[in-house]
Amino acid sequence: MRAVVQRVSEASVRVDHIVSGAIQGGLLVLLGVAEDDSQDDVIWMAGKIAGLRIFEDGDGRMNLSVAEVNGGILVVSQFTLLGDCRRGKRPSFIEAARPEKARALYESVVAELRGLGMKTETGIFQADMKVSLINDGPVTLLLDSRRTF
């Protein structure tokens, strides 16, 4: 499971000109599910997202989590994070989970975040979404439940 996590001042996602999810401050999470992902990856990813200490404390240090700053999380599915661009010019998506499995694990991550007490909004799975954000910092991190960078 892969995620791009961005600290944002605000973020929203629209489908057919209608806002499906929006937050005022917190984290925008673009989430891709791999074919070999499981519930273990869900638990790892949700825990990592919820616990990231990337918000500034009173001393200006990145030392607080999204919950500690009363922020929200906007989770948007993005299978293209599993694109392999090492060969040729067209990405291969062979590692991405099929839609049925990806939807179930995506929804599990959202449920796990909510279960951890996180205010969590979403996009619409498999929809053509328009994502807007104001990146705060900018702070952008890559997470992968299977490897370190």
N, C-alpha and C positions, 0 to 999 in steps of 0.2 A: 504494500500500500504506500502510495506516495502522496505528499501534500506540499503545496507552496503556501506558507503562512505569512501573511502580511499584517503588520500592525497598522491600523487605519484610524483616521479621525471620523470617517463615515464610509459606508459601503452599502450598495443596494444591487439587486438583480431584478431585471424586468423580463417578462415574457409577454409578447404581443402588446407592448406598451403598458402593461399592468405590473406593478411592483409585487413580486412574490415574496421578497424578504429584504429587510433593511436593518442596519444598526447605526447607532451614533457612537462611535468609538469602540474599539475592541480589535477583533481579529477577523480578517477575511481568509478563509481556508478553501483553496482549490484542491479537490480530493480525487485521486485516481485509484482505482481498484484493480489489482492484478489477478490473473486467473488462479494463481496458487495461494491467494490470501485466505485467511480464516478468521474466526472469532478472536484468536490470539492477537492478530494484527489490529483488529478493531479496538480491543482493550488497550493495547500499547499506544496506538495513535491517539485515541481520545484522552488517555492519561497524559501523554506528552503535550498535546495541544493545551489542555486545561492547566497544566503545570508550568508551562514556559514562563520564565521570569524575564520578560522583555519590555516591561513598562517601568518608567522611571519612578524612583522613590524621591523623598524630600531632598536627598543629596545629589540628585541628577543621575543616579546609577540605575542601570536596568536590573531591577531587583524585585519587581512585583509581577504577579500573574494577572491574567485578565479578570479573574474573580475579585482580586484585591483592589482593582480599580473600578469595579462595578461595570465592566465592559460586556459587550455582547460578542457573539460569534456568528458569522454568516458562512455557512458551508455550501459550496457549489461543486457539483460533480463535474469532473473534467477528465475523461478517459485519455485525452491526448497527452497527459503527463506520463503515460506508459509508452509513448512513441519512441521507437528506436531509430535514431538518425545516423547511426554509424556507417551505413552503406547507402550509396546512391543519394538521390535528392528527395525521394518520397519516404516519409516515416513509415515504419512497419508497426502495426498495432497488435501483433500476435500475442504479446504478453498481457494485454488488457483483458479483463474478465468479460465474459458475455453479459449482455444487459441484465438478464434475470439475476445472476449472481451478484453483479456489480450493484444493482439497486438494493438488494437485501443487505449487503455489507455497508453500503453508503448509509442506508436508513439505520443500521445498527450503530454506526459511529455517531450519528445525530442523537439517537436514543441514549447512548452511553454518555455523551456530553450533557444532555439534559438530566440524566440520572446523577451526574456529578454536580448538579445545581447550576450549570451554565445556561445563561439566556441565549438560546440558539435559534437562528433563523435559517431558512434554506432557499435554494433555487428550486427548479422543477426538473427532476431527473429526465434526461434525454430530450429536453426542450431546447430550442434555439434561444439562448439567453444573452442578454446584454448586461454586462457587469460594469458598474461604476464604482470608483473608489478614490479616496484621497489617502495616499500612503503616508503614514506618520513616521518621519525620521529621515529618510526611509529605512524601515526595518523589514527585511524579507528573508525568510529562512526556508530551507528545503528539508523535509523530513521523509525518511524512507524506513519502513518497519523492518526491512530486510538487510540494510547495509548502512554503513556510515560514510560520510563524504570526507 
